[in-house]
Amino acid sequence: MIYTPSEPLLFVAIKDENGILQIAEDDLLEDPAIIGAIDEETEFNALVEEEAALLDSLMRDG
């Protein structure tokens, strides 16, 4: 499974039986593994944004 960052748009792709990547159908987006991957990406993006804001704050204060 491959997916793009959720910002600005999220695209989920899966390999078919021939190994070719295709955009996942809507019903596959309900798969627990895909939901988990999307949740991880969302959490990661939030952490990156939080860290960037903290670093920006430290740079302005320093």
PDBQT receptor file of N, H, CA, C and O in Angstrom, charges set to zero:
ATOM      1  N   MET A   1       0.845  -1.170   0.000  1.00  0.00    +0.000 N 
ATOM      2  CA  MET A   1       0.000   0.000   0.000  1.00  0.00    +0.000 C 
ATOM      3  C   MET A   1       0.892   1.234   0.000  1.00  0.00    +0.000 C 
ATOM      4  O   MET A   1       1.897   1.279   0.709  1.00  0.00    +0.000 OA
ATOM      5  N   ILE A   2       0.534   2.210  -0.774  1.00  0.00    +0.000 N 
ATOM      6  H   ILE A   2      -0.283   2.174  -1.350  1.00  0.00    +0.000 HD
ATOM      7  CA  ILE A   2       1.228   3.486  -0.816  1.00  0.00    +0.000 C 
ATOM      8  C   ILE A   2       0.174   4.569  -0.689  1.00  0.00    +0.000 C 
ATOM      9  O   ILE A   2      -0.910   4.471  -1.265  1.00  0.00    +0.000 OA
ATOM     10  N   TYR A   3       0.505   5.610   0.074  1.00  0.00    +0.000 N 
ATOM     11  H   TYR A   3       1.386   5.690   0.542  1.00  0.00    +0.000 HD
ATOM     12  CA  TYR A   3      -0.408   6.731   0.164  1.00  0.00    +0.000 C 
ATOM     13  C   TYR A   3       0.393   8.003   0.210  1.00  0.00    +0.000 C 
ATOM     14  O   TYR A   3       1.548   8.017   0.636  1.00  0.00    +0.000 OA
ATOM     15  N   THR A   4      -0.234   9.073  -0.234  1.00  0.00    +0.000 N 
ATOM     16  H   THR A   4      -1.172   9.061  -0.580  1.00  0.00    +0.000 HD
ATOM     17  CA  THR A   4       0.412  10.376  -0.249  1.00  0.00    +0.000 C 
ATOM     18  C   THR A   4       0.154  11.062   1.081  1.00  0.00    +0.000 C 
ATOM     19  O   THR A   4      -0.742  10.648   1.817  1.00  0.00    +0.000 OA
ATOM     20  N   PRO A   5       0.908  12.093   1.406  1.00  0.00    +0.000 N 
ATOM     21  CA  PRO A   5       0.577  12.845   2.622  1.00  0.00    +0.000 C 
ATOM     22  C   PRO A   5      -0.865  13.353   2.563  1.00  0.00    +0.000 C 
ATOM     23  O   PRO A   5      -1.397  13.602   1.481  1.00  0.00    +0.000 OA
ATOM     24  N   SER A   6      -1.480  13.501   3.704  1.00  0.00    +0.000 N 
ATOM     25  H   SER A   6      -1.049  13.298   4.583  1.00  0.00    +0.000 HD
ATOM     26  CA  SER A   6      -2.888  13.900   3.724  1.00  0.00    +0.000 C 
ATOM     27  C   SER A   6      -3.088  15.360   3.376  1.00  0.00    +0.000 C 
ATOM     28  O   SER A   6      -4.215  15.774   3.102  1.00  0.00    +0.000 OA
ATOM     29  N   GLU A   7      -2.040  16.143   3.379  1.00  0.00    +0.000 N 
ATOM     30  H   GLU A   7      -1.124  15.807   3.602  1.00  0.00    +0.000 HD
ATOM     31  CA  GLU A   7      -2.142  17.544   2.985  1.00  0.00    +0.000 C 
ATOM     32  C   GLU A   7      -1.357  17.751   1.711  1.00  0.00    +0.000 C 
ATOM     33  O   GLU A   7      -0.194  17.348   1.693  1.00  0.00    +0.000 OA
ATOM     34  N   PRO A   8      -1.853  18.320   0.673  1.00  0.00    +0.000 N 
ATOM     35  CA  PRO A   8      -3.179  18.912   0.552  1.00  0.00    +0.000 C 
ATOM     36  C   PRO A   8      -4.277  17.896   0.234  1.00  0.00    +0.000 C 
ATOM     37  O   PRO A   8      -5.436  18.131   0.575  1.00  0.00    +0.000 OA
ATOM     38  N   LEU A   9      -3.944  16.769  -0.413  1.00  0.00    +0.000 N 
ATOM     39  H   LEU A   9      -3.002  16.578  -0.690  1.00  0.00    +0.000 HD
ATOM     40  CA  LEU A   9      -4.940  15.742  -0.736  1.00  0.00    +0.000 C 
ATOM     41  C   LEU A   9      -4.378  14.366  -0.414  1.00  0.00    +0.000 C 
ATOM     42  O   LEU A   9      -3.173  14.136  -0.510  1.00  0.00    +0.000 OA
ATOM     43  N   LEU A  10      -5.251  13.471  -0.038  1.00  0.00    +0.000 N 
ATOM     44  H   LEU A  10      -6.230  13.658   0.040  1.00  0.00    +0.000 HD
ATOM     45  CA  LEU A  10      -4.844  12.101   0.252  1.00  0.00    +0.000 C 
ATOM     46  C   LEU A  10      -5.261  11.186  -0.890  1.00  0.00    +0.000 C 
ATOM     47  O   LEU A  10      -6.425  11.164  -1.291  1.00  0.00    +0.000 OA
ATOM     48  N   PHE A  11      -4.296  10.432  -1.409  1.00  0.00    +0.000 N 
ATOM     49  H   PHE A  11      -3.351  10.450  -1.084  1.00  0.00    +0.000 HD
ATOM     50  CA  PHE A  11      -4.568   9.403  -2.401  1.00  0.00    +0.000 C 
ATOM     51  C   PHE A  11      -3.995   8.107  -1.862  1.00  0.00    +0.000 C 
ATOM     52  O   PHE A  11      -2.838   8.059  -1.445  1.00  0.00    +0.000 OA
ATOM     53  N   VAL A  12      -4.799   7.060  -1.868  1.00  0.00    +0.000 N 
ATOM     54  H   VAL A  12      -5.739   7.098  -2.207  1.00  0.00    +0.000 HD
ATOM     55  CA  VAL A  12      -4.339   5.748  -1.434  1.00  0.00    +0.000 C 
ATOM     56  C   VAL A  12      -4.257   4.866  -2.670  1.00  0.00    +0.000 C 
ATOM     57  O   VAL A  12      -5.209   4.768  -3.443  1.00  0.00    +0.000 OA
ATOM     58  N   ALA A  13      -3.098   4.222  -2.846  1.00  0.00    +0.000 N 
ATOM     59  H   ALA A  13      -2.325   4.302  -2.217  1.00  0.00    +0.000 HD
ATOM     60  CA  ALA A  13      -2.906   3.327  -3.978  1.00  0.00    +0.000 C 
ATOM     61  C   ALA A  13      -2.542   1.944  -3.453  1.00  0.00    +0.000 C 
ATOM     62  O   ALA A  13      -1.874   1.807  -2.428  1.00  0.00    +0.000 OA
ATOM     63  N   ILE A  14      -2.988   0.937  -4.165  1.00  0.00    +0.000 N 
ATOM     64  H   ILE A  14      -3.531   1.048  -4.998  1.00  0.00    +0.000 HD
ATOM     65  CA  ILE A  14      -2.641  -0.447  -3.828  1.00  0.00    +0.000 C 
ATOM     66  C   ILE A  14      -2.118  -1.129  -5.086  1.00  0.00    +0.000 C 
ATOM     67  O   ILE A  14      -2.436  -0.731  -6.206  1.00  0.00    +0.000 OA
ATOM     68  N   LYS A  15      -1.305  -2.169  -4.877  1.00  0.00    +0.000 N 
ATOM     69  H   LYS A  15      -1.047  -2.493  -3.967  1.00  0.00    +0.000 HD
ATOM     70  CA  LYS A  15      -0.841  -2.961  -6.010  1.00  0.00    +0.000 C 
ATOM     71  C   LYS A  15      -1.879  -4.031  -6.305  1.00  0.00    +0.000 C 
ATOM     72  O   LYS A  15      -2.367  -4.707  -5.399  1.00  0.00    +0.000 OA
ATOM     73  N   ASP A  16      -2.208  -4.177  -7.575  1.00  0.00    +0.000 N 
ATOM     74  H   ASP A  16      -1.812  -3.628  -8.311  1.00  0.00    +0.000 HD
ATOM     75  CA  ASP A  16      -3.141  -5.235  -7.950  1.00  0.00    +0.000 C 
ATOM     76  C   ASP A  16      -2.381  -6.554  -8.068  1.00  0.00    +0.000 C 
ATOM     77  O   ASP A  16      -1.191  -6.620  -7.760  1.00  0.00    +0.000 OA
ATOM     78  N   GLU A  17      -3.066  -7.595  -8.510  1.00  0.00    +0.000 N 
ATOM     79  H   GLU A  17      -4.033  -7.541  -8.760  1.00  0.00    +0.000 HD
ATOM     80  CA  GLU A  17      -2.442  -8.913  -8.583  1.00  0.00    +0.000 C 
ATOM     81  C   GLU A  17      -1.286  -8.965  -9.582  1.00  0.00    +0.000 C 
ATOM     82  O   GLU A  17      -0.474  -9.889  -9.539  1.00  0.00    +0.000 OA
ATOM     83  N   ASN A  18      -1.205  -7.978 -10.485  1.00  0.00    +0.000 N 
ATOM     84  H   ASN A  18      -1.864  -7.227 -10.520  1.00  0.00    +0.000 HD
ATOM     85  CA  ASN A  18      -0.114  -7.904 -11.455  1.00  0.00    +0.000 C 
ATOM     86  C   ASN A  18       1.012  -6.980 -10.986  1.00  0.00    +0.000 C 
ATOM     87  O   ASN A  18       1.979  -6.759 -11.714  1.00  0.00    +0.000 OA
ATOM     88  N   GLY A  19       0.886  -6.444  -9.775  1.00  0.00    +0.000 N 
ATOM     89  H   GLY A  19       0.100  -6.624  -9.183  1.00  0.00    +0.000 HD
ATOM     90  CA  GLY A  19       1.909  -5.552  -9.247  1.00  0.00    +0.000 C 
ATOM     91  C   GLY A  19       1.802  -4.117  -9.724  1.00  0.00    +0.000 C 
ATOM     92  O   GLY A  19       2.723  -3.323  -9.531  1.00  0.00    +0.000 OA
ATOM     93  N   ILE A  20       0.687  -3.781 -10.343  1.00  0.00    +0.000 N 
ATOM     94  H   ILE A  20      -0.062  -4.426 -10.500  1.00  0.00    +0.000 HD
ATOM     95  CA  ILE A  20       0.487  -2.428 -10.861  1.00  0.00    +0.000 C 
ATOM     96  C   ILE A  20      -0.257  -1.599  -9.812  1.00  0.00    +0.000 C 
ATOM     97  O   ILE A  20      -1.267  -2.034  -9.259  1.00  0.00    +0.000 OA
ATOM     98  N   LEU A  21       0.265  -0.391  -9.550  1.00  0.00    +0.000 N 
ATOM     99  H   LEU A  21       1.086  -0.038  -9.999  1.00  0.00    +0.000 HD
ATOM    100  CA  LEU A  21      -0.394   0.493  -8.584  1.00  0.00    +0.000 C 
ATOM    101  C   LEU A  21      -1.656   1.097  -9.175  1.00  0.00    +0.000 C 
ATOM    102  O   LEU A  21      -1.672   1.553 -10.318  1.00  0.00    +0.000 OA
ATOM    103  N   GLN A  22      -2.713   1.091  -8.372  1.00  0.00    +0.000 N 
ATOM    104  H   GLN A  22      -2.700   0.721  -7.444  1.00  0.00    +0.000 HD
ATOM    105  CA  GLN A  22      -3.977   1.700  -8.773  1.00  0.00    +0.000 C 
ATOM    106  C   GLN A  22      -4.551   2.446  -7.582  1.00  0.00    +0.000 C 
ATOM    107  O   GLN A  22      -4.354   2.051  -6.433  1.00  0.00    +0.000 OA
ATOM    108  N   ILE A  23      -5.267   3.533  -7.868  1.00  0.00    +0.000 N 
ATOM    109  H   ILE A  23      -5.427   3.854  -8.801  1.00  0.00    +0.000 HD
ATOM    110  CA  ILE A  23      -5.948   4.263  -6.807  1.00  0.00    +0.000 C 
ATOM    111  C   ILE A  23      -6.967   3.320  -6.173  1.00  0.00    +0.000 C 
ATOM    112  O   ILE A  23      -7.726   2.650  -6.874  1.00  0.00    +0.000 OA
ATOM    113  N   ALA A  24      -6.976   3.274  -4.847  1.00  0.00    +0.000 N 
ATOM    114  H   ALA A  24      -6.360   3.818  -4.278  1.00  0.00    +0.000 HD
ATOM    115  CA  ALA A  24      -7.881   2.371  -4.123  1.00  0.00    +0.000 C 
ATOM    116  C   ALA A  24      -9.334   2.796  -4.314  1.00  0.00    +0.000 C 
ATOM    117  O   ALA A  24      -9.654   3.984  -4.336  1.00  0.00    +0.000 OA
ATOM    118  N   GLU A  25     -10.188   1.816  -4.450  1.00  0.00    +0.000 N 
ATOM    119  H   GLU A  25      -9.928   0.850  -4.433  1.00  0.00    +0.000 HD
ATOM    120  CA  GLU A  25     -11.633   2.056  -4.539  1.00  0.00    +0.000 C 
ATOM    121  C   GLU A  25     -12.136   2.499  -3.173  1.00  0.00    +0.000 C 
ATOM    122  O   GLU A  25     -11.504   2.216  -2.155  1.00  0.00    +0.000 OA
ATOM    123  N   ASP A  26     -13.261   3.187  -3.146  1.00  0.00    +0.000 N 
ATOM    124  H   ASP A  26     -13.774   3.417  -3.972  1.00  0.00    +0.000 HD
ATOM    125  CA  ASP A  26     -13.820   3.710  -1.894  1.00  0.00    +0.000 C 
ATOM    126  C   ASP A  26     -14.043   2.624  -0.850  1.00  0.00    +0.000 C 
ATOM    127  O   ASP A  26     -13.826   2.859   0.339  1.00  0.00    +0.000 OA
ATOM    128  N   ASP A  27     -14.480   1.422  -1.279  1.00  0.00    +0.000 N 
ATOM    129  H   ASP A  27     -14.656   1.231  -2.244  1.00  0.00    +0.000 HD
ATOM    130  CA  ASP A  27     -14.748   0.372  -0.295  1.00  0.00    +0.000 C 
ATOM    131  C   ASP A  27     -13.464  -0.100   0.395  1.00  0.00    +0.000 C 
ATOM    132  O   ASP A  27     -13.511  -0.545   1.542  1.00  0.00    +0.000 OA
ATOM    133  N   LEU A  28     -12.319  -0.007  -0.288  1.00  0.00    +0.000 N 
ATOM    134  H   LEU A  28     -12.281   0.355  -1.219  1.00  0.00    +0.000 HD
ATOM    135  CA  LEU A  28     -11.051  -0.384   0.329  1.00  0.00    +0.000 C 
ATOM    136  C   LEU A  28     -10.617   0.612   1.393  1.00  0.00    +0.000 C 
ATOM    137  O   LEU A  28      -9.849   0.268   2.291  1.00  0.00    +0.000 OA
ATOM    138  N   LEU A  29     -11.103   1.839   1.299  1.00  0.00    +0.000 N 
ATOM    139  H   LEU A  29     -11.728   2.118   0.570  1.00  0.00    +0.000 HD
ATOM    140  CA  LEU A  29     -10.742   2.861   2.281  1.00  0.00    +0.000 C 
ATOM    141  C   LEU A  29     -11.349   2.563   3.648  1.00  0.00    +0.000 C 
ATOM    142  O   LEU A  29     -11.013   3.223   4.631  1.00  0.00    +0.000 OA
ATOM    143  N   GLU A  30     -12.240   1.577   3.718  1.00  0.00    +0.000 N 
ATOM    144  H   GLU A  30     -12.514   1.042   2.919  1.00  0.00    +0.000 HD
ATOM    145  CA  GLU A  30     -12.822   1.162   4.991  1.00  0.00    +0.000 C 
ATOM    146  C   GLU A  30     -12.040   0.004   5.616  1.00  0.00    +0.000 C 
ATOM    147  O   GLU A  30     -12.369  -0.434   6.719  1.00  0.00    +0.000 OA
ATOM    148  N   ASP A  31     -11.016  -0.495   4.929  1.00  0.00    +0.000 N 
ATOM    149  H   ASP A  31     -10.749  -0.140   4.033  1.00  0.00    +0.000 HD
ATOM    150  CA  ASP A  31     -10.186  -1.587   5.438  1.00  0.00    +0.000 C 
ATOM    151  C   ASP A  31      -9.425  -1.101   6.674  1.00  0.00    +0.000 C 
ATOM    152  O   ASP A  31      -8.850  -0.012   6.657  1.00  0.00    +0.000 OA
ATOM    153  N   PRO A  32      -9.418  -1.898   7.743  1.00  0.00    +0.000 N 
ATOM    154  CA  PRO A  32      -8.723  -1.485   8.979  1.00  0.00    +0.000 C 
ATOM    155  C   PRO A  32      -7.248  -1.120   8.770  1.00  0.00    +0.000 C 
ATOM    156  O   PRO A  32      -6.749  -0.197   9.414  1.00  0.00    +0.000 OA
ATOM    157  N   ALA A  33      -6.546  -1.830   7.880  1.00  0.00    +0.000 N 
ATOM    158  H   ALA A  33      -6.952  -2.580   7.358  1.00  0.00    +0.000 HD
ATOM    159  CA  ALA A  33      -5.137  -1.525   7.631  1.00  0.00    +0.000 C 
ATOM    160  C   ALA A  33      -4.982  -0.149   6.993  1.00  0.00    +0.000 C 
ATOM    161  O   ALA A  33      -4.066   0.599   7.332  1.00  0.00    +0.000 OA
ATOM    162  N   ILE A  34      -5.865   0.175   6.084  1.00  0.00    +0.000 N 
ATOM    163  H   ILE A  34      -6.610  -0.433   5.809  1.00  0.00    +0.000 HD
ATOM    164  CA  ILE A  34      -5.808   1.481   5.415  1.00  0.00    +0.000 C 
ATOM    165  C   ILE A  34      -6.209   2.583   6.387  1.00  0.00    +0.000 C 
ATOM    166  O   ILE A  34      -5.584   3.643   6.419  1.00  0.00    +0.000 OA
ATOM    167  N   ILE A  35      -7.240   2.337   7.171  1.00  0.00    +0.000 N 
ATOM    168  H   ILE A  35      -7.747   1.476   7.145  1.00  0.00    +0.000 HD
ATOM    169  CA  ILE A  35      -7.653   3.323   8.172  1.00  0.00    +0.000 C 
ATOM    170  C   ILE A  35      -6.508   3.566   9.153  1.00  0.00    +0.000 C 
ATOM    171  O   ILE A  35      -6.243   4.710   9.524  1.00  0.00    +0.000 OA
ATOM    172  N   GLY A  36      -5.833   2.508   9.573  1.00  0.00    +0.000 N 
ATOM    173  H   GLY A  36      -6.048   1.579   9.272  1.00  0.00    +0.000 HD
ATOM    174  CA  GLY A  36      -4.695   2.647  10.484  1.00  0.00    +0.000 C 
ATOM    175  C   GLY A  36      -3.567   3.459   9.865  1.00  0.00    +0.000 C 
ATOM    176  O   GLY A  36      -2.976   4.309  10.531  1.00  0.00    +0.000 OA
ATOM    177  N   ALA A  37      -3.264   3.204   8.592  1.00  0.00    +0.000 N 
ATOM    178  H   ALA A  37      -3.744   2.514   8.051  1.00  0.00    +0.000 HD
ATOM    179  CA  ALA A  37      -2.206   3.950   7.906  1.00  0.00    +0.000 C 
ATOM    180  C   ALA A  37      -2.572   5.426   7.780  1.00  0.00    +0.000 C 
ATOM    181  O   ALA A  37      -1.718   6.296   7.954  1.00  0.00    +0.000 OA
ATOM    182  N   ILE A  38      -3.819   5.706   7.483  1.00  0.00    +0.000 N 
ATOM    183  H   ILE A  38      -4.513   4.999   7.342  1.00  0.00    +0.000 HD
ATOM    184  CA  ILE A  38      -4.276   7.096   7.379  1.00  0.00    +0.000 C 
ATOM    185  C   ILE A  38      -4.190   7.768   8.744  1.00  0.00    +0.000 C 
ATOM    186  O   ILE A  38      -3.754   8.915   8.842  1.00  0.00    +0.000 OA
ATOM    187  N   ASP A  39      -4.600   7.069   9.791  1.00  0.00    +0.000 N 
ATOM    188  H   ASP A  39      -4.954   6.137   9.710  1.00  0.00    +0.000 HD
ATOM    189  CA  ASP A  39      -4.510   7.619  11.148  1.00  0.00    +0.000 C 
ATOM    190  C   ASP A  39      -3.058   7.916  11.520  1.00  0.00    +0.000 C 
ATOM    191  O   ASP A  39      -2.767   8.960  12.105  1.00  0.00    +0.000 OA
ATOM    192  N   GLU A  40      -2.145   6.998  11.182  1.00  0.00    +0.000 N 
ATOM    193  H   GLU A  40      -2.381   6.150  10.707  1.00  0.00    +0.000 HD
ATOM    194  CA  GLU A  40      -0.725   7.216  11.463  1.00  0.00    +0.000 C 
ATOM    195  C   GLU A  40      -0.204   8.440  10.730  1.00  0.00    +0.000 C 
ATOM    196  O   GLU A  40       0.547   9.234  11.298  1.00  0.00    +0.000 OA
ATOM    197  N   GLU A  41      -0.598   8.599   9.469  1.00  0.00    +0.000 N 
ATOM    198  H   GLU A  41      -1.208   7.955   9.007  1.00  0.00    +0.000 HD
ATOM    199  CA  GLU A  41      -0.166   9.749   8.686  1.00  0.00    +0.000 C 
ATOM    200  C   GLU A  41      -0.692  11.042   9.293  1.00  0.00    +0.000 C 
ATOM    201  O   GLU A  41       0.030  12.036   9.372  1.00  0.00    +0.000 OA
ATOM    202  N   THR A  42      -1.953  11.025   9.721  1.00  0.00    +0.000 N 
ATOM    203  H   THR A  42      -2.539  10.217   9.657  1.00  0.00    +0.000 HD
ATOM    204  CA  THR A  42      -2.552  12.208  10.338  1.00  0.00    +0.000 C 
ATOM    205  C   THR A  42      -1.831  12.572  11.630  1.00  0.00    +0.000 C 
ATOM    206  O   THR A  42      -1.542  13.743  11.876  1.00  0.00    +0.000 OA
ATOM    207  N   GLU A  43      -1.542  11.569  12.452  1.00  0.00    +0.000 N 
ATOM    208  H   GLU A  43      -1.777  10.618  12.252  1.00  0.00    +0.000 HD
ATOM    209  CA  GLU A  43      -0.816  11.816  13.705  1.00  0.00    +0.000 C 
ATOM    210  C   GLU A  43       0.595  12.327  13.428  1.00  0.00    +0.000 C 
ATOM    211  O   GLU A  43       1.074  13.235  14.108  1.00  0.00    +0.000 OA
ATOM    212  N   PHE A  44       1.263  11.743  12.424  1.00  0.00    +0.000 N 
ATOM    213  H   PHE A  44       0.874  11.006  11.871  1.00  0.00    +0.000 HD
ATOM    214  CA  PHE A  44       2.606  12.179  12.079  1.00  0.00    +0.000 C 
ATOM    215  C   PHE A  44       2.598  13.635  11.620  1.00  0.00    +0.000 C 
ATOM    216  O   PHE A  44       3.446  14.425  12.035  1.00  0.00    +0.000 OA
ATOM    217  N   ASN A  45       1.640  13.988  10.764  1.00  0.00    +0.000 N 
ATOM    218  H   ASN A  45       0.951  13.346  10.426  1.00  0.00    +0.000 HD
ATOM    219  CA  ASN A  45       1.543  15.378  10.292  1.00  0.00    +0.000 C 
ATOM    220  C   ASN A  45       1.323  16.336  11.456  1.00  0.00    +0.000 C 
ATOM    221  O   ASN A  45       1.893  17.426  11.478  1.00  0.00    +0.000 OA
ATOM    222  N   ALA A  46       0.503  15.939  12.418  1.00  0.00    +0.000 N 
ATOM    223  H   ALA A  46       0.040  15.053  12.400  1.00  0.00    +0.000 HD
ATOM    224  CA  ALA A  46       0.247  16.795  13.580  1.00  0.00    +0.000 C 
ATOM    225  C   ALA A  46       1.523  16.985  14.398  1.00  0.00    +0.000 C 
ATOM    226  O   ALA A  46       1.799  18.090  14.866  1.00  0.00    +0.000 OA
ATOM    227  N   LEU A  47       2.299  15.919  14.571  1.00  0.00    +0.000 N 
ATOM    228  H   LEU A  47       2.075  15.022  14.191  1.00  0.00    +0.000 HD
ATOM    229  CA  LEU A  47       3.557  16.025  15.306  1.00  0.00    +0.000 C 
ATOM    230  C   LEU A  47       4.559  16.921  14.575  1.00  0.00    +0.000 C 
ATOM    231  O   LEU A  47       5.247  17.725  15.203  1.00  0.00    +0.000 OA
ATOM    232  N   VAL A  48       4.638  16.785  13.269  1.00  0.00    +0.000 N 
ATOM    233  H   VAL A  48       4.079  16.132  12.759  1.00  0.00    +0.000 HD
ATOM    234  CA  VAL A  48       5.556  17.612  12.477  1.00  0.00    +0.000 C 
ATOM    235  C   VAL A  48       5.162  19.083  12.595  1.00  0.00    +0.000 C 
ATOM    236  O   VAL A  48       6.023  19.944  12.778  1.00  0.00    +0.000 OA
ATOM    237  N   GLU A  49       3.877  19.372  12.493  1.00  0.00    +0.000 N 
ATOM    238  H   GLU A  49       3.177  18.674  12.344  1.00  0.00    +0.000 HD
ATOM    239  CA  GLU A  49       3.408  20.751  12.614  1.00  0.00    +0.000 C 
ATOM    240  C   GLU A  49       3.678  21.301  14.015  1.00  0.00    +0.000 C 
ATOM    241  O   GLU A  49       4.073  22.457  14.166  1.00  0.00    +0.000 OA
ATOM    242  N   GLU A  50       3.468  20.480  15.027  1.00  0.00    +0.000 N 
ATOM    243  H   GLU A  50       3.147  19.541  14.904  1.00  0.00    +0.000 HD
ATOM    244  CA  GLU A  50       3.716  20.901  16.402  1.00  0.00    +0.000 C 
ATOM    245  C   GLU A  50       5.203  21.189  16.610  1.00  0.00    +0.000 C 
ATOM    246  O   GLU A  50       5.563  22.180  17.244  1.00  0.00    +0.000 OA
ATOM    247  N   GLU A  51       6.050  20.336  16.084  1.00  0.00    +0.000 N 
ATOM    248  H   GLU A  51       5.758  19.530  15.569  1.00  0.00    +0.000 HD
ATOM    249  CA  GLU A  51       7.495  20.538  16.218  1.00  0.00    +0.000 C 
ATOM    250  C   GLU A  51       7.935  21.798  15.469  1.00  0.00    +0.000 C 
ATOM    251  O   GLU A  51       8.759  22.563  15.970  1.00  0.00    +0.000 OA
ATOM    252  N   ALA A  52       7.394  22.012  14.285  1.00  0.00    +0.000 N 
ATOM    253  H   ALA A  52       6.724  21.391  13.878  1.00  0.00    +0.000 HD
ATOM    254  CA  ALA A  52       7.741  23.202  13.510  1.00  0.00    +0.000 C 
ATOM    255  C   ALA A  52       7.324  24.467  14.258  1.00  0.00    +0.000 C 
ATOM    256  O   ALA A  52       8.066  25.449  14.280  1.00  0.00    +0.000 OA
ATOM    257  N   ALA A  53       6.141  24.445  14.868  1.00  0.00    +0.000 N 
ATOM    258  H   ALA A  53       5.538  23.647  14.850  1.00  0.00    +0.000 HD
ATOM    259  CA  ALA A  53       5.671  25.603  15.627  1.00  0.00    +0.000 C 
ATOM    260  C   ALA A  53       6.563  25.846  16.847  1.00  0.00    +0.000 C 
ATOM    261  O   ALA A  53       6.871  26.991  17.178  1.00  0.00    +0.000 OA
ATOM    262  N   LEU A  54       6.971  24.778  17.506  1.00  0.00    +0.000 N 
ATOM    263  H   LEU A  54       6.721  23.847  17.237  1.00  0.00    +0.000 HD
ATOM    264  CA  LEU A  54       7.857  24.910  18.667  1.00  0.00    +0.000 C 
ATOM    265  C   LEU A  54       9.210  25.486  18.253  1.00  0.00    +0.000 C 
ATOM    266  O   LEU A  54       9.719  26.401  18.901  1.00  0.00    +0.000 OA
ATOM    267  N   LEU A  55       9.788  24.959  17.185  1.00  0.00    +0.000 N 
ATOM    268  H   LEU A  55       9.374  24.216  16.659  1.00  0.00    +0.000 HD
ATOM    269  CA  LEU A  55      11.068  25.470  16.701  1.00  0.00    +0.000 C 
ATOM    270  C   LEU A  55      10.954  26.937  16.284  1.00  0.00    +0.000 C 
ATOM    271  O   LEU A  55      11.848  27.737  16.564  1.00  0.00    +0.000 OA
ATOM    272  N   ASP A  56       9.868  27.282  15.624  1.00  0.00    +0.000 N 
ATOM    273  H   ASP A  56       9.143  26.633  15.397  1.00  0.00    +0.000 HD
ATOM    274  CA  ASP A  56       9.647  28.671  15.219  1.00  0.00    +0.000 C 
ATOM    275  C   ASP A  56       9.559  29.567  16.439  1.00  0.00    +0.000 C 
ATOM    276  O   ASP A  56      10.118  30.664  16.447  1.00  0.00    +0.000 OA
ATOM    277  N   SER A  57       8.862  29.112  17.468  1.00  0.00    +0.000 N 
ATOM    278  H   SER A  57       8.408  28.221  17.462  1.00  0.00    +0.000 HD
ATOM    279  CA  SER A  57       8.729  29.881  18.702  1.00  0.00    +0.000 C 
ATOM    280  C   SER A  57      10.090  30.058  19.378  1.00  0.00    +0.000 C 
ATOM    281  O   SER A  57      10.406  31.144  19.863  1.00  0.00    +0.000 OA
ATOM    282  N   LEU A  58      10.887  29.003  19.408  1.00  0.00    +0.000 N 
ATOM    283  H   LEU A  58      10.631  28.121  19.013  1.00  0.00    +0.000 HD
ATOM    284  CA  LEU A  58      12.219  29.082  20.036  1.00  0.00    +0.000 C 
ATOM    285  C   LEU A  58      13.132  30.022  19.251  1.00  0.00    +0.000 C 
ATOM    286  O   LEU A  58      13.923  30.758  19.842  1.00  0.00    +0.000 OA
ATOM    287  N   MET A  59      13.027  30.000  17.941  1.00  0.00    +0.000 N 
ATOM    288  H   MET A  59      12.385  29.402  17.461  1.00  0.00    +0.000 HD
ATOM    289  CA  MET A  59      13.863  30.873  17.120  1.00  0.00    +0.000 C 
ATOM    290  C   MET A  59      13.497  32.348  17.322  1.00  0.00    +0.000 C 
ATOM    291  O   MET A  59      14.373  33.213  17.333  1.00  0.00    +0.000 OA
ATOM    292  N   ARG A  60      12.212  32.624  17.478  1.00  0.00    +0.000 N 
ATOM    293  H   ARG A  60      11.501  31.921  17.468  1.00  0.00    +0.000 HD
ATOM    294  CA  ARG A  60      11.775  34.013  17.701  1.00  0.00    +0.000 C 
ATOM    295  C   ARG A  60      12.154  34.500  19.089  1.00  0.00    +0.000 C 
ATOM    296  O   ARG A  60      12.489  35.670  19.272  1.00  0.00    +0.000 OA
ATOM    297  N   ASP A  61      12.103  33.603  20.065  1.00  0.00    +0.000 N 
ATOM    298  H   ASP A  61      11.831  32.652  19.916  1.00  0.00    +0.000 HD
ATOM    299  CA  ASP A  61      12.402  33.986  21.443  1.00  0.00    +0.000 C 
ATOM    300  C   ASP A  61      13.912  34.052  21.703  1.00  0.00    +0.000 C 
ATOM    301  O   ASP A  61      14.357  34.731  22.629  1.00  0.00    +0.000 OA
ATOM    302  N   GLY A  62      14.691  33.349  20.887  1.00  0.00    +0.000 N 
ATOM    303  H   GLY A  62      14.330  32.797  20.135  1.00  0.00    +0.000 HD
ATOM    304  CA  GLY A  62      16.123  33.254  21.125  1.00  0.00    +0.000 C 
ATOM    305  C   GLY A  62      16.873  34.336  20.489  1.00  0.00    +0.000 C 
ATOM    306  O   GLY A  62      18.098  34.387  20.603  1.00  0.00    +0.000 OA
TER     307      GLY A  62
